[in-house]
Amino acid sequence: MSLNDLFINEHISIKEAIKKLDDTAKRILLVTTNEDTLLGIVTDGDVRRWILKNGDMSENVSLIMNKEPKFIYEKDIIHAKEILKEKMIEAIPVLNGNKQVIDIVFWNDKFNRKLNYFEKLENPVVIMAGGKGTRLEPYTKILPKPLIPIGETPIVERIINRFNEYGCSNYYMTVNYKKNMIKAHFNDIARSYSVGYVEEDNPLGTAGSLYLLKDKLQDTFFC
């Protein structure tokens, strides 16, 4: 994808802008003149707010664009990371001295990790890992559902890895079916987080095992 793929003019319809957002998959479009001068930006959030107001999709995109967008000049690009974090935005256009767009910096592309809106989340995470996974049979006859891989990474590790991006490091797993395989897996891998186990003697339903954590979870947690 080239930079020009993100350019739109202010006279296209909101429906056309939605199609462009979908095609580029970057969640942002740059509204520019024919000379690439920046007039505004449109994000998927702008579109959602318009839809919630029951706005007409055939109207010009200029009705929903941010006409005072954040941007940086080329000479300041070395400070892009700090600016993205300070302004709590995922992307920022880069302009030359004539206010023409010459680049755009995306947090994910430039810094290879999610932009965290919190320095660190301390909340514990409970993962319900005790079910038999009957809808995934016959695979779950061999492996418990949490260890079924998506690509090369088990489902439960994918969940943990996402929470790790935001600083969570304290996990509890409620286990029952093939629980020893789950424990063995986490004993064998290198990890920077703690995993505690709550063992159900009998299946306790979708969230019944949370009762077994009543003495360990005193504050807000994820489940």
C-alpha positions in Angstrom: 0.0 0.0 0.0 1.3 3.5 -0.9 0.7 6.7 1.0 -1.6 7.9 -1.9 -4.0 5.1 -1.1 -4.9 7.0 2.1 -5.7 10.2 0.3 -9.3 11.3 -0.4 -10.8 14.6 -1.4 -13.4 16.4 0.7 -16.2 15.9 -1.9 -16.5 12.1 -1.9 -19.4 10.6 0.0 -19.2 9.1 3.4 -20.1 5.8 1.9 -17.1 6.0 -0.4 -14.9 6.8 2.5 -16.1 3.7 4.4 -15.2 1.6 1.4 -11.8 3.2 1.3 -11.3 2.6 5.0 -12.2 -1.1 4.5 -9.9 -1.4 1.5 -6.9 0.1 3.2 -7.5 -1.4 6.7 -5.6 1.4 8.3 -8.5 3.0 10.2 -7.6 6.5 9.0 -7.9 8.5 5.7 -6.2 11.9 4.9 -8.4 14.5 3.3 -6.1 16.5 1.0 -6.2 19.0 -1.9 -5.0 18.1 -5.4 -1.6 19.4 -4.3 -1.6 17.0 -1.3 -2.1 19.8 1.2 -3.7 18.4 4.4 -7.3 19.6 5.0 -8.3 17.0 7.7 -8.5 13.4 8.6 -11.3 10.8 8.8 -11.1 7.8 11.1 -13.3 4.8 11.7 -14.5 6.5 14.9 -15.7 9.5 12.9 -17.8 7.1 10.8 -19.2 5.3 13.7 -20.3 8.5 15.4 -22.1 9.6 12.1 -23.9 6.2 11.9 -25.0 6.5 15.5 -26.6 9.9 14.6 -28.4 8.2 11.7 -26.5 10.4 9.3 -27.0 10.2 5.6 -24.2 8.1 4.0 -24.5 10.0 0.7 -23.4 13.3 2.3 -19.9 14.6 1.7 -17.1 13.3 3.9 -16.2 16.9 4.9 -19.1 16.7 7.3 -17.4 14.2 9.5 -13.7 14.9 9.0 -11.5 16.4 11.8 -10.6 19.8 10.4 -7.9 20.4 13.0 -6.0 17.2 13.0 -2.7 16.5 14.8 0.3 16.4 12.6 4.1 16.8 12.7 6.6 18.4 10.4 9.3 16.4 8.8 12.0 17.8 11.0 10.2 16.5 14.1 9.7 12.9 13.0 12.3 11.7 15.5 9.8 12.7 18.2 6.9 10.8 16.7 6.8 8.2 19.4 6.5 10.7 22.2 3.8 12.7 20.3 1.7 9.6 19.5 1.8 8.6 23.2 1.1 12.1 24.5 -1.8 12.7 22.2 -3.2 9.1 22.6 -3.5 8.6 18.8 -2.6 5.6 16.6 -1.3 7.6 13.6 0.0 11.0 12.7 0.6 12.6 9.3 4.0 14.1 8.4 4.0 17.4 6.5 6.7 19.4 4.7 7.0 23.2 5.0 4.2 23.7 2.6 1.8 21.6 4.7 1.8 18.8 2.0 1.6 15.3 3.3 4.8 13.4 2.7 4.4 10.5 5.1 2.3 9.1 7.9 3.6 7.4 11.1 1.6 4.5 12.5 2.3 3.4 16.1 2.0 -0.3 15.2 4.2 -0.1 12.1 6.8 2.2 13.5 7.2 0.8 17.0 5.9 -2.8 16.5 3.6 -2.9 19.5 0.2 -1.6 20.6 -0.1 2.0 21.9 -1.0 1.5 25.6 -3.4 4.0 27.1 -2.2 2.9 30.5 1.4 2.6 31.7 0.5 -0.8 33.2 -2.6 -2.7 34.2 -2.3 -4.4 37.5 -5.6 -6.3 37.3 -5.5 -10.1 37.5 -7.0 -12.2 34.7 -9.1 -15.3 35.2 -9.2 -17.7 32.3 -11.9 -20.3 32.4 -10.0 -23.4 31.1 -11.9 -26.3 32.7 -14.5 -27.2 30.0 -14.3 -30.3 27.8 -14.5 -28.4 24.5 -17.1 -30.8 23.1 -17.7 -28.5 20.1 -14.1 -29.0 19.0 -14.2 -32.8 19.1 -12.4 -34.9 18.0 -9.4 -32.5 18.6 -10.3 -32.1 22.2 -10.2 -35.9 22.7 -6.5 -35.4 22.5 -5.8 -31.9 23.7 -7.8 -29.7 26.1 -9.4 -26.8 24.3 -7.0 -24.1 25.8 -4.0 -25.9 24.2 -5.6 -26.2 20.7 -3.2 -24.2 18.5 -4.1 -21.4 16.2 -1.1 -21.4 13.9 1.7 -22.3 16.2 0.3 -20.7 19.4 -2.3 -22.3 21.7 -5.5 -20.5 22.3 -4.8 -19.8 25.9 -1.4 -18.3 25.1 -2.9 -16.0 22.6 -5.3 -14.7 25.3 -2.4 -14.2 27.7 -0.2 -12.5 25.1 -2.9 -9.9 24.4 -3.3 -9.0 28.0 0.5 -8.9 28.4 0.6 -6.1 25.9 -1.1 -3.9 28.5 1.0 -5.0 31.5 -1.1 -7.8 33.0 1.1 -10.4 34.7 -1.1 -12.2 37.2 -3.2 -15.1 35.8 -5.5 -17.7 37.3 -6.8 -20.7 35.3 -9.8 -22.7 36.4 -9.0 -26.2 35.3 -10.7 -29.6 35.3 -10.6 -31.5 32.0 -7.0 -32.7 31.1 -5.7 -30.2 33.7 -2.4 -31.9 34.0 -1.6 -31.3 30.3 -2.4 -27.6 30.8 -0.1 -27.4 33.9 2.7 -29.3 32.1 2.5 -26.9 29.2 3.0 -23.8 31.3 5.7 -25.5 33.4 7.7 -26.1 30.2 7.6 -22.7 28.5 9.6 -19.6 29.4 7.2 -16.9 30.6 7.3 -13.5 32.3 4.0 -13.9 34.1 2.6 -15.9 37.0 -0.1 -18.6 36.5 -2.1 -20.0 39.4 -4.6 -22.8 39.1 -8.0 -23.4 40.6 -9.0 -27.0 40.4 -12.6 -28.0 40.1 -13.4 -31.4 41.7 -16.6 -31.4 39.6 -17.5 -29.1 36.6 -19.0 -26.0 38.1 -20.6 -24.5 35.0 -19.6 -21.4 33.0 -18.6 -19.2 35.9 -19.2 -21.3 38.9 -15.5 -21.8 39.6 -15.1 -18.1 40.3 -16.6 -18.8 43.7 -13.3 -20.8 44.4 -11.4 -17.5 43.9 -13.5 -15.4 46.3 -10.6 -15.2 48.8 -7.9 -14.4 46.2 -9.7 -11.7 44.1 -10.5 -8.7 46.2 -10.4 -6.1 43.4 -11.5 -5.6 39.8 -10.4 -8.5 37.5 -10.8 -9.7 34.0 -12.5 -13.0 33.2 
